[in-house]
């Protein structure tokens, strides 16, 4: 069945159509999330979250519009990942403080906290970038994907990906220059 017809049936509440839609797009979403999270369990959790959002908001997708459904669903998955990163950043911050309070060797723990704060400073700077730059940089430098692979994942031309990475790195350098409070010796 053609995707547009399948989505129309989903919008009418057809449960079998939802099952077919999920089975058709699950591999795409899961593979995308595995690449950007580098964690199978997190990717599976985010895949489930993505499909829950798709089910809840299927009426928002315009079947007669220009956008492909695959682009729509990957966008939802990307946003679920960004939300996950924001949540993790808060948890990481809280765990750094509690670790510092429960230590026997203060010097070693102090070094760990400074390392985490420095890493958090860089992560915070990365989080301050626009989403398109942040995702492109993570895919390039954390996941090791090529410009072409990133372009395929995000449905962009490699030149656009390169531009986003370049502009994001320029911005990161500026942000890192402003926040040197954790600068190392």
N, C-alpha and C positions, 0 to 999 in steps of 0.2 A: 504494500500500500504506500502511496506517495506520502511524504512527510506532511504536506499541507493538509491533506485529507485526514491524516492521523491526528493532527493537532486540532482540527475542527471537531473531530469526534471527542477528543479529550475535553475541549471547551464545552461540549454538551454533556459531560459527566460520564462518558463511557469508560468503565473500569478496565475493560480488556484493551482498549486503545492506550490507556495509561501504561499498562503492563508492557505492551509492545513498544511504546515510546521509550520507556526506561530501559528495556533490554537492548534496544537499538543504539541508544546514546550512552549507556553506562561505560562501555570500553573507552570511548573517546574522553569522557570526563575523568574517569579514573586514571587513564594514562597521562593526561595533562596534569592532574594533581600530583601524581607520583613524581613527575619530572620537576615540578616546582617545590614540592615539600621534601623530596628525597626520603620519604617515610611512608611505607605501605599502609600502616594503621591510620595515620593522620589522613592520608589520601582517601582511604575508605570512609572514614568518618565524614570528611568534607564532601565526598561524593554523595553520601546519603543526605547530608544537609542540603546540597545543591538540588537534588531531586525533590526534596520536601518543598523547597522554595518554588521550584518549577510547578509542582502540583498545585500549590496554593495560588500561584500567580499566572497560571496558564492563560487566563483570559486577557492578560496584558500583551500577549504576543499577537501582533497583527499578521495574519496569514497572507494577506494581500500586499504587505509591505515589501520593502527592498531587502531587509535583513534576512540572513539565513538563520535557521533555527540553531544550527551548530554554533554560530557566533553568539547568539543569544544565551545559550546554555553555558558556553565557556566563559562568558562575561559574568554570569551568576557564580560559577565556580571560582573565578578569579576574585570576586568580591568576598566570597566565603573564606578564601585563603587570607585575604587582607584582614578580615575581621578576626580570624584565628591568630594572625601575627600580633595584632593589637592586644588581644587577650593574653597571649604568651609573654609579651613584653612586660605586662603588669605582673604576671606570676614570677617571671625571672627577677624582677626588681625586689619583690617581697621575699623570695627565697634567698637572695644575696644578703639581705639584712638579717634574716633568721639564722643563716649559717654563721654570720659574723658573731652573733650573740652566743652560739653554742660551740665554742672552740676551746681546745686545750692549748694549742700552740698559737698564740696570738700573732706572732710574726708571719707564720705561713698563711694563716687565715687572712691577715691584713693584705698580703700580696694577692691572694685570690680575689678579695673584694675589689682591690684597685684594678686588677685585670678585668674583672666583670664590669666595673664602672666604665673603664676605657672601652670595652666591647659594646656596652650599652650606649655609650656616647656615639659610637659609630653607627650602631643599629638605629639609634634615635635620629641621627642625621639622615640615614637612608629612609626612615619612615616619613621624614619631612618632605621628601621628593614627591612630585606628582605620581599617581599610580602607574601611568604608562612608563615612566622612566624607572621607577622602583622595580617593577616586574621585569623589565628588560635587563636591568643590571643584575638582578638575582638569577635570572635564567642564564646569563652569560658567565658571571663570575662564581656563583655558588653551585650551579648545576652543570656548568661547562659546555653549554650548547653553543653551536655555531650560529652566526647571524641568520643563515638560511633556515636552520631548525627552529629558531625563535620566531622567525617570520611565519613559518608554517603553523606553529602553535598559536600565534596571536592573529593570524590572517593578515599579515603585513608584508610589505616589500622589505628585503634585507637592508636597503638603503635607509628606510624609515627606522628600522630597528637600530642601525648604526648611529643614526642621528639622535635617537632617544637615549642611547647609552652614552654617547659623547656629551650631550647636554646635561644628563644626569650626573656624570662624573665631574663636569665643570662645577655644577651646583654643589656637589658633595665636597669638593675641595674648598669652595667658599665657606660652606657651613662648618667644615672641620677647622678652618682658619679662625672662625669666630669663637668656637667653643673649645679652647685649649686648656680648660680647667683641669683636665685629666692627662695632660701631656706628660709623656714619660721622659726620664733622664736620658 
